[in-house]
Amino acid sequence: MNAKTAISVPPDILKLSEKLAKKLKMSRSAVFAKAVKKLGEEYDEQEFIARVNAVCEEVDTSVDPVLKAYQARKLRERE
């Protein structure tokens, strides 16, 4: 069941929502719901990336020297 709400948006956003609704063959409410969902997913992704980056700042993420030498040797062999 959907909940009803009233929002105020600038005229250009309202026009864009109507254009998208027509193009995507969905209601204006569905356009706003989809946009909020997408924004939430992007925010969650950015938050996740920030957490991973924070861990990487505390942990040595450099390539092991033995592995690095092995990779270099294998690349030379391919040439």
N, C-alpha and C positions, 0 to 999 in steps of 0.2 A: 504494500500500500504506500502510495506517495504522500508526502507532506506538502502542504501549500505554504508558500512564503511570498512576500513582496520585496522586490529589490529595486533600487534606483541605479540606472546605468546612463552614461552619457549617450546622446543621440547617435553618435557614430557607431558605438558598440551595439546599440539596439538595431541599427540598420544592418550591421554586419551579421548579427545573430539571425535576423530575418532572411538575409541572403543565404547564409549557411543552411538554415532550416529548409528553405526551398530546394537548394542544391542537393542536400543530403536526404531529402524527403523524410524529415523528422520534425517534431514540434520544436518550437523555440525553447521550451523548458528542457527538452532532451538535449539540445545544443548546449545550454548552460550546464546541465548535469554532466555531460561528457567533458566539457572544458574544465570543470572543477575536479573531476576524477583524474584527468590527464595532468593537471597542475599538481595534484596531490602525489601522483606517481613520480613526477619529476622531482618534487621536493624530497620524497623518500629516497630517490636515487642519489641526489646531491648529498643528502645527509649520510648515506651509506659510504659514498666516496670520501667524504670528509673524515669519517671514522677510520676507513682503511688508510688514508693518508696520515692520520695521527699515529696509527700503529707503526707505519713505515718510518716515521720520524724517530721512533724509539727503538726500532729493531734494525739490525744490520741487514740490509736487503741487497748488498753487493753480491756479485756472482763469485762463487768459490773459485779460487785461483786454479785448482786442478781441473775443474770443469771448463773454465775459460781457455786453458791451454789445450784441452781435448777438442773443444769446438774449433779453435784456430787451426789445429792440425787437420781436422776433418775438412775444413773449408779449403785448405791448401791442397789436400788430396783430390778434391773435386775439380780443381783448376787445371 
